[in-house]
Amino acid sequence: MADRDMSRGYDADPAKGGGTGTGQMGEGRSSVRHLSHAYRELSARYRSGADTPPDGTLTADHVRAYVAARLPATLAVSRAVLAEVAARRPDWQPASLLDLGAGPGTAAHAAAERYPGLARVDLVERSALMIDAGRRLARADGPPALRAARWHRGDVQIPPPVTADLTVAAYLLGELPAARRSAAVAAWWRATAGELVLIDTGTPAGFARILAARTALLAAGATITAPCPADGACPLPRGDWCHFARRVERSALHRTTKDAALGHEDEKYTYLVASRQDPAHAGGRVLRAPAARSGHVRLLVCAPDGRRDVVVARSAGADYRWARRARWGDAAPLLPAARRGTAGR
């Protein structure tokens, strides 16, 4: 599926007026310098573990900066995770979506691309500015389900009284106080009829939050659709963490807003997809970038029986051809070599 740039529906470039709507979002003609400063403020909050600032502290420049420089990465990750859901459950077509901590609706756009049959979309966001940006993005470049979506301004820890086939909480766990995460995950699970998608930063702290959610959801009767190849205890040793990466191309405005020189960035993330459906595990999961050598490929794979250092030789035929194409984060077949590899517990 070819990526499209959903931010084109919201013009964050201050040189062009910063938007086409009315009110606070359309009034500012702030300089690129102000946009860059607003992004640095947001970035400092995120890096410190704080959440997106509430209305009154959040400004129009913050929202423009988010759309220009943060949305592309979160959109790319949401697309990648939902593509994995579709790969694991190719016959499943959700009709309803609940997007928690939606921001400008980034994950909802990714879901609508992947599942065009969505008929009902509910988004929960506490910021009126973000909701306004999300509505404008949907009007400019969204499918009918997003243009007709119901926005709920409120607390993500107490979802609206709806049940959705697909529930998404992207980059949200880290914004909640630690003492309230368990209750929030339980509430999100109760609102989920099919698949619950959790996405977090690809850091040890982000993985710890995902791992705690995984434990709680398994105890509540869930099965893990992805990335795990089994529902048992996580085999990663202390000090390691399950994470993946998505390369994102930067536009000129993206680079300017971030004061960045490179034309791309690599967004590190971790995720979990918990399900009420029958198990649909992959045979394994590639945990690091494969190392191709003369006549063989070495991979670190999470397999149903634990973490394995796998060597796939050219003589393995189809398995070798797969290994040559494999990338970090890919689902792996149940390789015979995985049973001969060295356990990495």
N, C-alpha and C positions, 0 to 999 in steps of 0.2 A: 504494500500500500504506500503510495507516494505521500510524503509529508507535505502539508500545506501550512502556510504561516497564518494562523488565526489572528495574530496581532495586526494584520493589515487592515482589519475592520475597525481598529481603534488607532488613530494617528497620534502616537506619543511624541512625535517630533515637534519640539517647541518652535522651530522655525516655520512650521506650517500651522501654528495656532493651537497645537496640543489637543485637538479633538474637534469633532463636528457637532457635538451636542450643546445643550444650554446649561446654565447654572455654573457652579464652581468648576466643574470639569472642563468647560469650554471657555472659561474666561481668561485663564492664564496664558501669557506668552513668555513664560520663563525662559531664561537662557539655558543652553546646554550645560553650562557650569552649574546652574541650580539643579538641573536634573541629575548630574553626576553627584552633587552633594547629597541629594535626597537618596540616591541609591546607596551611598556610603553609610548613611544613617540606618537604612534598612538592613544592609549587610552586617553592620556592627551588632544590631539587635539579634539577628538570626545566629550569628557566630557565638554570641554570649548565651544562647539558649532562650532568649526572650521571644515573645510572639509578635505578630504584626501589630503595630500600634492601633489603638482604638480611635474612632472618630473623635476629633478634638485635638488629637496629636497627629494622626494620619492626615496628610495634605494631598492636594491634587498632584503636586510634584512627586510625592511618594508613589501614587498610583501610576502615574506616567512612567516613572522609573521602573516600577515593578513590571509593567507591560513590556517595556523596551528591553530590560536586561535580566529579568528573572523568569518571566513567563515562558520564553523559548525552551529553557531547560526543563521546567516542570512539565511542560506539554510533551516534550520528547520522551521523558521517563514514563509519563502516563500512557502514552502510545505503546511503548515497549512492554509495559506490564500487561496492558489489556490485550496486546497481541499474543502474549504467552497464555492468557486465559483462553483466548479463542483457539489456540493450538491444542491446549489440553482438553477443551470441550467444544469441538467443532460443530456439534449439532445444537448447542445451547444458544438461544436467542432471547436475551432479556427484553421485556416490554416496559420495564420501569427502572428508574435510576434515582438514587439518593446521593447527592454530592455534599459531603460534610466539610465545613471550612473551605468553601468553594472558591474564595477569592473572586476573580472575575470569570469563574466558570471553566477554568482550564481543563480539569479532568472530565467535566461534562462534555466539552468539545471533543476530546479524545474518544470518549465512550460513544458519542453520536456518530463519529466517523467509523468506528469499528462495528457498531450495532445500529444500522440505519432504521431498524424496526422499532426503536424506542418510541413509545407513545406517551409516556408520562415522565417528566423530569422535575424533581424537587431539589433545590439548592439551599443550603443553610450557610449564612455568612453574617457576621456581626456588624460589618462596616457598610454604611450606606453608600460611601464613595466607591467601594469595590462592587457593590451590587449595581450601582449606576453604570460602572464600566462594563460589567458583565452583560447587562441588558443591551448596551450599545453594541458590544461585540456580537451578540446573538442576532440583533437586528441587521447588522451589516453583513455577517458572514456565517450565520448559523442555520441549521436545518429547522423545519417547522417545529419539531419537538422542543428545541432550545428557545425559539422565539416565543413559544407558548408556555415556557417553564414557569413554575411557581417558585419565587424567591421568598425565603423565610429569614427575616432578620432576627437573630437570636443566638442562644448558647448551643454550641455544637455538642455539648455534653448531655443535652436533653433534646434529642431529635424530635421533629414534629411527628404527630401521630399518623405516620404512614409506614407501610411496608413496601420494600422495593426488591425486585429481583437482583439488582446489582447495587451495592453500596460501596462508595469510595471515600476514604479519608486519607488524603495525600498530604504529607508533610505536616501532619496535625498533632500526632502524639507528643512530639517535642515541645509543642506550644502549651500543653496542658500541665498543670502542677502534678508532680509525681504521685501524690496521694489520691488524685482523682482519675488517673488513667484507667485503672481496673474497672471502675464503675462505668466510665465512658465506653470502653470496649464492649462491656456486657450490654449496654444500651444499644450500641451500633449493631451488635449481633442479633438482638431481638428485632431490630428493624429490617433485618436481611432475610429474604426468602430464598435466595440462591447463593450468590458469591459476595463475600466481603473482602475488599481490597484495601490493604494498609501499605502506605509508602512512607519511608523515612530517609533521612540522610545516611549516606554510606560511610558512617563513622562507627567506632566502637559503641558510642552512646546510642546512636540510632539503632544499631543492631540489638543492643540490650533491650531497648523498648520493644522492638519487634519480637524478640525472643520471649519476653514476658507475656506479650499478647498471644503468641503462639501457644504457650503453655496453658493460658486461661481458656483459649478457644477450643483446644483439644479436650480439656476437661469438661467443656460445655457440650461436647458431642460433635464438634466440627471434624472434617477431614481437610487436609492441606492440599489444595490444587497445585500450588506453585509457591516458591521454587523447589520445595522439598520433594524428594522421591519417595518419602515414606512418612508415616505419622508417629514414628518413634522419637526418642530423645535426639536432640541435635548432636551430631558427632564431632562438631568442631571443638578443638582443644581450647583451653583458656588462653586468651591473648590473641586469638584469631577471630575474625568476624566475616559473616557472609555478606558480600556486597558486590555490586556490578557497576558498569559505567556505560554512559551513552554520550557519544560525541555530538556536539551541537555547533552548527555553523553560526557565526556572529555577523549580524548586519553592521553597516557602518555606524548606525545609531547605537546599537548594542555595544560595540567596541568603545565608542566615545563615552557612553554613560558609565561604563566600567573602567575607563582609563586603561583599556587593554590594548596590547599590541598584536596579539595573535588573532587570526581570523576564525578561531574555533575554541571551544572549551570542552572538557570532559566532565560531565556531571556524574558524581558517584552517588549511588543510592542502594537501599536495601528495601525489601518488600515481602509481603505475605498475602496469599490469597486463601481464605478459609471458606469452606463450602458446606452447604446442607445436602448436596447431591452425593451420588455414589463416588468413591475414590477414582481419580483419574491421574495418577502419578506418572511422571516421566520415569524412564529407566535410571536416570541420573541427572546431575547438573554440573556443568563445567565451572569450577570455582576460580580459575585463574586463566590468563591468556595461554593457550597451548604453545608448546615449544616444539617446532618442527625441526627434525634433524635428518641426516642422510639415512633413509630407509626406515625411519620410525618417527612417531609423534608421542611426546610425553604430555600427559594431562593430569591435573588434579581434579578429581571428580567426587562429588557427594553421591554415593550409591546407597541403595536400600540397606546394605549391611555396614555402612560407615563411610568415612572419608578415605579415598583410595588414590594412591599415586599410580597412574595407569600408563603403561607403555604399549602403544599399538604399532605393531610391525607391518611392513608392506605385505607380508604374507597373509595378513588378516583379511585381505580382499575388501569387501564392502565396508567393514569397520574402519579400515585404514583410509579409504576414500572419504568416509564421513569425518574422520579425525583431521584430515588435511584441510577440510573446510570449516571445522568447528571454531567457534569464537567464545570468548569469555561470557558466561551467562547462558549459553545454549543448553537446551534440554539434550541429554545424551541417551542413546539407546542402551539397553542392558548389555554392555560389552562383555564378551567372555573374558577379556583381559582384566576387567574389573574384579573378577573373582580370583585372579592371580596376583593382583597388585598388593602393595604393602599397606596395611591399615594405618590410618593416621589419627588414631584416637588420642 
